[in-house]
Amino acid sequence: MDKIIYLKKFLKNIFIFIILSVGLYGCNKNETILIEKPTKVLENPYPENYPSTNPKPNSVLSILEKGETVKLLQEKYGKDYLVYKVQFDKGKTGYIIYEKDAFKIL
């Protein structure tokens, strides 16, 4: 009987831990990016003309100008680049590639 009570408490604690972890991770990405110089918003999460064995076209969705802000949704690392998924222009999403001094995360 004691083992069943212990198991129930253990599972309850694990469940609470999982819920808190997911909640805290989701809340962490409410950051804003301030554009410092013109920055392209791309359709796919890799640089334009990126060398690949299976190249896919990557179109420019928009060009953000200095002073604009966008919502940071996700950060991803490629083989030799860093890309951010952002929300811009009334809910549209796209990707911006990290470039030194192009923008800063607030």
Order of alpha helices (4+ residues) and beta strands (2+ residues): alpha-beta-beta-beta-beta-beta-beta-beta
